[in-house]
């Protein structure tokens, strides 16, 4: 089951079901049935606007976002889908805060549900630093299908790793 590195932590039953789908050559078909299209958020500017819209809808009174961008240096293999940075600096008599989100470039051409799941995840970290119950409640508040999208994203990454992108 080493081929299922993105699904570590799931039950043996779930892993066996996924392995059977892979063995039958149906993983691409399953993913395309659920997610037939990719999103249109291709530029950093569009990604910033997309993220800002979600933030304003669910987290309006939090600190403003400084920057949101795609980053080709983020390695999904090292278990990072995105990164968030919250930096506070004293500059003279003022406190300057930087809120920055970076999303792995591989998601520039992924389904919108996966992009939203990653953005929601990174936004949630600005309120909840740890992956605890409050963190996941906030994620589900912003995206009720958060856990399903996270699982399907892991299937997508498995597909990309083993056989290549389903949209190319």
Rosetta constraint file for C-alpha pairs under 8 A:
AtomPair CA 1 CA 5 HARMONIC 7.75 0.50
AtomPair CA 1 CA 15 HARMONIC 7.69 0.50
AtomPair CA 1 CA 19 HARMONIC 7.64 0.50
AtomPair CA 3 CA 158 HARMONIC 7.61 0.50
AtomPair CA 3 CA 162 HARMONIC 7.70 0.50
AtomPair CA 4 CA 8 HARMONIC 6.94 0.50
AtomPair CA 4 CA 15 HARMONIC 7.59 0.50
AtomPair CA 4 CA 19 HARMONIC 7.95 0.50
AtomPair CA 4 CA 158 HARMONIC 6.53 0.50
AtomPair CA 5 CA 158 HARMONIC 7.71 0.50
AtomPair CA 6 CA 79 HARMONIC 7.97 0.50
AtomPair CA 6 CA 154 HARMONIC 5.45 0.50
AtomPair CA 6 CA 155 HARMONIC 7.57 0.50
AtomPair CA 6 CA 157 HARMONIC 6.99 0.50
AtomPair CA 6 CA 158 HARMONIC 6.43 0.50
AtomPair CA 7 CA 15 HARMONIC 7.36 0.50
AtomPair CA 7 CA 151 HARMONIC 7.90 0.50
AtomPair CA 7 CA 154 HARMONIC 6.28 0.50
AtomPair CA 7 CA 155 HARMONIC 7.73 0.50
AtomPair CA 10 CA 14 HARMONIC 6.37 0.50
AtomPair CA 10 CA 15 HARMONIC 6.65 0.50
AtomPair CA 11 CA 15 HARMONIC 6.27 0.50
AtomPair CA 12 CA 16 HARMONIC 6.00 0.50
AtomPair CA 13 CA 17 HARMONIC 6.30 0.50
AtomPair CA 14 CA 18 HARMONIC 6.29 0.50
AtomPair CA 15 CA 19 HARMONIC 6.03 0.50
AtomPair CA 16 CA 20 HARMONIC 6.11 0.50
AtomPair CA 17 CA 21 HARMONIC 6.41 0.50
AtomPair CA 18 CA 22 HARMONIC 6.28 0.50
AtomPair CA 19 CA 23 HARMONIC 6.05 0.50
AtomPair CA 20 CA 24 HARMONIC 6.09 0.50
AtomPair CA 21 CA 25 HARMONIC 6.28 0.50
AtomPair CA 21 CA 26 HARMONIC 5.32 0.50
AtomPair CA 21 CA 27 HARMONIC 5.70 0.50
AtomPair CA 22 CA 26 HARMONIC 5.97 0.50
AtomPair CA 22 CA 27 HARMONIC 5.48 0.50
AtomPair CA 26 CA 30 HARMONIC 6.10 0.50
AtomPair CA 27 CA 31 HARMONIC 6.24 0.50
AtomPair CA 27 CA 155 HARMONIC 7.81 0.50
AtomPair CA 27 CA 159 HARMONIC 6.77 0.50
AtomPair CA 28 CA 32 HARMONIC 6.06 0.50
AtomPair CA 28 CA 159 HARMONIC 6.79 0.50
AtomPair CA 28 CA 166 HARMONIC 6.20 0.50
AtomPair CA 29 CA 33 HARMONIC 6.07 0.50
AtomPair CA 30 CA 34 HARMONIC 6.51 0.50
AtomPair CA 31 CA 35 HARMONIC 5.81 0.50
AtomPair CA 31 CA 36 HARMONIC 7.62 0.50
AtomPair CA 31 CA 152 HARMONIC 7.70 0.50
AtomPair CA 31 CA 155 HARMONIC 7.85 0.50
AtomPair CA 31 CA 156 HARMONIC 6.99 0.50
AtomPair CA 32 CA 36 HARMONIC 4.63 0.50
AtomPair CA 32 CA 37 HARMONIC 7.80 0.50
AtomPair CA 32 CA 166 HARMONIC 7.44 0.50
AtomPair CA 35 CA 111 HARMONIC 6.16 0.50
AtomPair CA 36 CA 111 HARMONIC 7.83 0.50
AtomPair CA 37 CA 111 HARMONIC 5.97 0.50
AtomPair CA 38 CA 109 HARMONIC 5.78 0.50
AtomPair CA 38 CA 110 HARMONIC 5.00 0.50
AtomPair CA 38 CA 111 HARMONIC 4.05 0.50
AtomPair CA 38 CA 112 HARMONIC 6.04 0.50
AtomPair CA 38 CA 167 HARMONIC 7.77 0.50
AtomPair CA 39 CA 108 HARMONIC 7.95 0.50
AtomPair CA 39 CA 109 HARMONIC 6.61 0.50
AtomPair CA 39 CA 110 HARMONIC 6.38 0.50
AtomPair CA 39 CA 111 HARMONIC 5.36 0.50
AtomPair CA 39 CA 112 HARMONIC 4.60 0.50
AtomPair CA 40 CA 109 HARMONIC 7.83 0.50
AtomPair CA 40 CA 112 HARMONIC 7.99 0.50
AtomPair CA 41 CA 46 HARMONIC 5.46 0.50
AtomPair CA 41 CA 47 HARMONIC 5.74 0.50
AtomPair CA 41 CA 50 HARMONIC 7.55 0.50
AtomPair CA 41 CA 108 HARMONIC 6.97 0.50
AtomPair CA 42 CA 46 HARMONIC 6.63 0.50
AtomPair CA 42 CA 47 HARMONIC 7.09 0.50
AtomPair CA 42 CA 108 HARMONIC 5.58 0.50
AtomPair CA 42 CA 109 HARMONIC 7.37 0.50
AtomPair CA 43 CA 47 HARMONIC 6.15 0.50
AtomPair CA 43 CA 69 HARMONIC 7.94 0.50
AtomPair CA 43 CA 70 HARMONIC 7.85 0.50
AtomPair CA 44 CA 48 HARMONIC 6.07 0.50
AtomPair CA 44 CA 68 HARMONIC 6.63 0.50
AtomPair CA 44 CA 69 HARMONIC 4.70 0.50
AtomPair CA 44 CA 70 HARMONIC 6.16 0.50
AtomPair CA 45 CA 49 HARMONIC 6.32 0.50
AtomPair CA 45 CA 68 HARMONIC 7.90 0.50
AtomPair CA 45 CA 69 HARMONIC 7.66 0.50
AtomPair CA 46 CA 50 HARMONIC 6.05 0.50
AtomPair CA 47 CA 51 HARMONIC 6.05 0.50
AtomPair CA 47 CA 68 HARMONIC 6.49 0.50
AtomPair CA 47 CA 69 HARMONIC 6.49 0.50
AtomPair CA 47 CA 70 HARMONIC 7.86 0.50
AtomPair CA 48 CA 52 HARMONIC 5.93 0.50
AtomPair CA 48 CA 67 HARMONIC 6.83 0.50
AtomPair CA 48 CA 68 HARMONIC 4.91 0.50
AtomPair CA 48 CA 69 HARMONIC 6.82 0.50
AtomPair CA 49 CA 53 HARMONIC 6.10 0.50
AtomPair CA 50 CA 54 HARMONIC 6.62 0.50
AtomPair CA 51 CA 55 HARMONIC 6.11 0.50
AtomPair CA 51 CA 68 HARMONIC 7.51 0.50
AtomPair CA 51 CA 119 HARMONIC 6.43 0.50
AtomPair CA 52 CA 56 HARMONIC 5.96 0.50
AtomPair CA 52 CA 65 HARMONIC 7.27 0.50
AtomPair CA 53 CA 57 HARMONIC 6.19 0.50
AtomPair CA 54 CA 58 HARMONIC 6.29 0.50
AtomPair CA 54 CA 59 HARMONIC 7.85 0.50
AtomPair CA 54 CA 120 HARMONIC 7.70 0.50
AtomPair CA 54 CA 142 HARMONIC 7.77 0.50
AtomPair CA 55 CA 59 HARMONIC 4.98 0.50
AtomPair CA 55 CA 60 HARMONIC 6.12 0.50
AtomPair CA 55 CA 123 HARMONIC 7.08 0.50
AtomPair CA 56 CA 60 HARMONIC 4.32 0.50
AtomPair CA 56 CA 61 HARMONIC 7.96 0.50
AtomPair CA 58 CA 142 HARMONIC 6.22 0.50
AtomPair CA 63 CA 97 HARMONIC 7.96 0.50
AtomPair CA 63 CA 99 HARMONIC 7.38 0.50
AtomPair CA 64 CA 99 HARMONIC 6.92 0.50
AtomPair CA 65 CA 98 HARMONIC 7.29 0.50
AtomPair CA 65 CA 99 HARMONIC 4.99 0.50
AtomPair CA 65 CA 100 HARMONIC 6.20 0.50
AtomPair CA 66 CA 98 HARMONIC 5.66 0.50
AtomPair CA 66 CA 99 HARMONIC 5.12 0.50
AtomPair CA 66 CA 100 HARMONIC 5.57 0.50
AtomPair CA 67 CA 99 HARMONIC 6.83 0.50
AtomPair CA 67 CA 100 HARMONIC 4.82 0.50
AtomPair CA 67 CA 101 HARMONIC 6.39 0.50
AtomPair CA 68 CA 100 HARMONIC 5.79 0.50
AtomPair CA 68 CA 101 HARMONIC 4.72 0.50
AtomPair CA 68 CA 102 HARMONIC 5.71 0.50
AtomPair CA 68 CA 103 HARMONIC 7.82 0.50
AtomPair CA 69 CA 101 HARMONIC 6.58 0.50
AtomPair CA 69 CA 102 HARMONIC 4.99 0.50
AtomPair CA 69 CA 103 HARMONIC 6.26 0.50
AtomPair CA 70 CA 102 HARMONIC 5.55 0.50
AtomPair CA 70 CA 103 HARMONIC 4.73 0.50
AtomPair CA 70 CA 104 HARMONIC 5.70 0.50
AtomPair CA 70 CA 105 HARMONIC 5.10 0.50
AtomPair CA 70 CA 108 HARMONIC 7.36 0.50
AtomPair CA 71 CA 102 HARMONIC 5.90 0.50
AtomPair CA 71 CA 103 HARMONIC 5.81 0.50
AtomPair CA 71 CA 104 HARMONIC 5.14 0.50
AtomPair CA 71 CA 105 HARMONIC 5.28 0.50
AtomPair CA 72 CA 104 HARMONIC 5.95 0.50
AtomPair CA 72 CA 105 HARMONIC 4.93 0.50
AtomPair CA 72 CA 106 HARMONIC 7.62 0.50
AtomPair CA 73 CA 104 HARMONIC 7.37 0.50
AtomPair CA 74 CA 80 HARMONIC 6.56 0.50
AtomPair CA 74 CA 81 HARMONIC 7.23 0.50
AtomPair CA 74 CA 82 HARMONIC 7.13 0.50
AtomPair CA 74 CA 103 HARMONIC 7.52 0.50
AtomPair CA 74 CA 104 HARMONIC 5.17 0.50
AtomPair CA 74 CA 105 HARMONIC 7.54 0.50
AtomPair CA 75 CA 79 HARMONIC 7.21 0.50
AtomPair CA 75 CA 80 HARMONIC 6.17 0.50
AtomPair CA 75 CA 81 HARMONIC 7.56 0.50
AtomPair CA 75 CA 104 HARMONIC 7.05 0.50
AtomPair CA 76 CA 80 HARMONIC 4.96 0.50
AtomPair CA 76 CA 81 HARMONIC 5.57 0.50
AtomPair CA 76 CA 104 HARMONIC 7.08 0.50
AtomPair CA 80 CA 104 HARMONIC 7.71 0.50
AtomPair CA 81 CA 103 HARMONIC 6.28 0.50
AtomPair CA 81 CA 104 HARMONIC 5.54 0.50
AtomPair CA 81 CA 118 HARMONIC 6.85 0.50
AtomPair CA 82 CA 101 HARMONIC 7.16 0.50
AtomPair CA 82 CA 102 HARMONIC 5.39 0.50
AtomPair CA 82 CA 103 HARMONIC 4.17 0.50
AtomPair CA 82 CA 104 HARMONIC 5.56 0.50
AtomPair CA 82 CA 118 HARMONIC 6.66 0.50
AtomPair CA 82 CA 119 HARMONIC 7.96 0.50
AtomPair CA 82 CA 122 HARMONIC 6.91 0.50
AtomPair CA 83 CA 101 HARMONIC 5.66 0.50
AtomPair CA 83 CA 102 HARMONIC 5.10 0.50
AtomPair CA 83 CA 103 HARMONIC 6.49 0.50
AtomPair CA 83 CA 122 HARMONIC 6.62 0.50
AtomPair CA 84 CA 99 HARMONIC 7.38 0.50
AtomPair CA 84 CA 100 HARMONIC 5.64 0.50
AtomPair CA 84 CA 101 HARMONIC 4.47 0.50
AtomPair CA 84 CA 102 HARMONIC 6.41 0.50
AtomPair CA 84 CA 122 HARMONIC 5.77 0.50
AtomPair CA 84 CA 123 HARMONIC 7.77 0.50
AtomPair CA 84 CA 125 HARMONIC 7.23 0.50
AtomPair CA 84 CA 126 HARMONIC 7.82 0.50
AtomPair CA 85 CA 98 HARMONIC 7.39 0.50
AtomPair CA 85 CA 99 HARMONIC 5.75 0.50
AtomPair CA 85 CA 100 HARMONIC 5.02 0.50
AtomPair CA 85 CA 101 HARMONIC 6.39 0.50
AtomPair CA 86 CA 97 HARMONIC 7.12 0.50
AtomPair CA 86 CA 98 HARMONIC 5.66 0.50
AtomPair CA 86 CA 99 HARMONIC 4.78 0.50
AtomPair CA 86 CA 100 HARMONIC 6.58 0.50
AtomPair CA 86 CA 126 HARMONIC 7.22 0.50
AtomPair CA 87 CA 97 HARMONIC 5.63 0.50
AtomPair CA 87 CA 98 HARMONIC 5.08 0.50
AtomPair CA 87 CA 99 HARMONIC 6.72 0.50
AtomPair CA 88 CA 95 HARMONIC 6.67 0.50
AtomPair CA 88 CA 96 HARMONIC 5.63 0.50
AtomPair CA 88 CA 97 HARMONIC 4.40 0.50
AtomPair CA 88 CA 98 HARMONIC 6.41 0.50
AtomPair CA 89 CA 95 HARMONIC 5.69 0.50
AtomPair CA 89 CA 96 HARMONIC 5.16 0.50
AtomPair CA 89 CA 97 HARMONIC 6.39 0.50
AtomPair CA 90 CA 94 HARMONIC 5.79 0.50
AtomPair CA 90 CA 95 HARMONIC 4.53 0.50
AtomPair CA 90 CA 96 HARMONIC 6.11 0.50
AtomPair CA 91 CA 95 HARMONIC 6.08 0.50
AtomPair CA 91 CA 96 HARMONIC 6.73 0.50
AtomPair CA 101 CA 122 HARMONIC 6.79 0.50
AtomPair CA 101 CA 123 HARMONIC 7.97 0.50
AtomPair CA 103 CA 107 HARMONIC 7.29 0.50
AtomPair CA 103 CA 118 HARMONIC 7.57 0.50
AtomPair CA 103 CA 119 HARMONIC 7.83 0.50
AtomPair CA 104 CA 108 HARMONIC 7.83 0.50
AtomPair CA 106 CA 110 HARMONIC 7.39 0.50
AtomPair CA 107 CA 111 HARMONIC 7.97 0.50
AtomPair CA 107 CA 114 HARMONIC 7.68 0.50
AtomPair CA 107 CA 115 HARMONIC 6.49 0.50
AtomPair CA 109 CA 167 HARMONIC 7.89 0.50
AtomPair CA 110 CA 114 HARMONIC 6.69 0.50
AtomPair CA 110 CA 115 HARMONIC 6.98 0.50
AtomPair CA 111 CA 115 HARMONIC 6.73 0.50
AtomPair CA 112 CA 116 HARMONIC 6.08 0.50
AtomPair CA 113 CA 117 HARMONIC 6.14 0.50
AtomPair CA 113 CA 149 HARMONIC 6.45 0.50
AtomPair CA 114 CA 118 HARMONIC 6.32 0.50
AtomPair CA 114 CA 149 HARMONIC 6.15 0.50
AtomPair CA 114 CA 150 HARMONIC 7.29 0.50
AtomPair CA 114 CA 153 HARMONIC 6.05 0.50
AtomPair CA 115 CA 119 HARMONIC 6.18 0.50
AtomPair CA 116 CA 120 HARMONIC 5.93 0.50
AtomPair CA 116 CA 143 HARMONIC 7.93 0.50
AtomPair CA 117 CA 121 HARMONIC 6.09 0.50
AtomPair CA 117 CA 143 HARMONIC 7.19 0.50
AtomPair CA 117 CA 146 HARMONIC 5.99 0.50
AtomPair CA 117 CA 149 HARMONIC 6.50 0.50
AtomPair CA 117 CA 150 HARMONIC 6.79 0.50
AtomPair CA 118 CA 122 HARMONIC 6.23 0.50
AtomPair CA 119 CA 123 HARMONIC 6.04 0.50
AtomPair CA 120 CA 124 HARMONIC 6.03 0.50
AtomPair CA 120 CA 139 HARMONIC 5.97 0.50
AtomPair CA 120 CA 142 HARMONIC 6.57 0.50
AtomPair CA 120 CA 143 HARMONIC 7.21 0.50
AtomPair CA 121 CA 125 HARMONIC 6.65 0.50
AtomPair CA 121 CA 139 HARMONIC 6.13 0.50
AtomPair CA 122 CA 126 HARMONIC 7.25 0.50
AtomPair CA 123 CA 127 HARMONIC 7.61 0.50
AtomPair CA 124 CA 128 HARMONIC 5.99 0.50
AtomPair CA 124 CA 129 HARMONIC 7.94 0.50
AtomPair CA 124 CA 135 HARMONIC 6.30 0.50
AtomPair CA 124 CA 138 HARMONIC 6.32 0.50
AtomPair CA 124 CA 139 HARMONIC 6.22 0.50
AtomPair CA 125 CA 129 HARMONIC 4.89 0.50
AtomPair CA 125 CA 130 HARMONIC 7.27 0.50
AtomPair CA 125 CA 135 HARMONIC 7.30 0.50
AtomPair CA 127 CA 135 HARMONIC 7.90 0.50
AtomPair CA 128 CA 132 HARMONIC 7.95 0.50
AtomPair CA 128 CA 134 HARMONIC 7.07 0.50
AtomPair CA 128 CA 135 HARMONIC 5.39 0.50
AtomPair CA 129 CA 135 HARMONIC 7.72 0.50
AtomPair CA 130 CA 135 HARMONIC 6.89 0.50
AtomPair CA 131 CA 135 HARMONIC 5.63 0.50
AtomPair CA 131 CA 136 HARMONIC 6.97 0.50
AtomPair CA 132 CA 136 HARMONIC 6.49 0.50
AtomPair CA 133 CA 137 HARMONIC 6.13 0.50
AtomPair CA 134 CA 138 HARMONIC 6.18 0.50
AtomPair CA 135 CA 139 HARMONIC 6.34 0.50
AtomPair CA 136 CA 140 HARMONIC 6.10 0.50
AtomPair CA 137 CA 141 HARMONIC 6.06 0.50
AtomPair CA 138 CA 142 HARMONIC 6.33 0.50
AtomPair CA 139 CA 143 HARMONIC 6.00 0.50
AtomPair CA 139 CA 144 HARMONIC 7.67 0.50
AtomPair CA 139 CA 146 HARMONIC 6.53 0.50
AtomPair CA 140 CA 144 HARMONIC 4.49 0.50
AtomPair CA 140 CA 145 HARMONIC 6.80 0.50
AtomPair CA 140 CA 146 HARMONIC 5.61 0.50
AtomPair CA 140 CA 147 HARMONIC 7.82 0.50
AtomPair CA 145 CA 149 HARMONIC 6.14 0.50
AtomPair CA 146 CA 150 HARMONIC 6.12 0.50
AtomPair CA 147 CA 151 HARMONIC 6.25 0.50
AtomPair CA 148 CA 152 HARMONIC 6.13 0.50
AtomPair CA 149 CA 153 HARMONIC 5.87 0.50
AtomPair CA 150 CA 154 HARMONIC 6.34 0.50
AtomPair CA 151 CA 155 HARMONIC 6.46 0.50
AtomPair CA 152 CA 156 HARMONIC 6.15 0.50
AtomPair CA 153 CA 157 HARMONIC 6.17 0.50
AtomPair CA 154 CA 158 HARMONIC 6.20 0.50
AtomPair CA 155 CA 159 HARMONIC 6.22 0.50
AtomPair CA 156 CA 160 HARMONIC 6.19 0.50
AtomPair CA 157 CA 161 HARMONIC 5.98 0.50
AtomPair CA 158 CA 162 HARMONIC 6.04 0.50
AtomPair CA 159 CA 163 HARMONIC 5.55 0.50
AtomPair CA 159 CA 164 HARMONIC 6.30 0.50
AtomPair CA 159 CA 165 HARMONIC 6.96 0.50
AtomPair CA 159 CA 166 HARMONIC 7.65 0.50
AtomPair CA 160 CA 164 HARMONIC 4.09 0.50
AtomPair CA 160 CA 165 HARMONIC 4.76 0.50
AtomPair CA 160 CA 166 HARMONIC 7.28 0.50
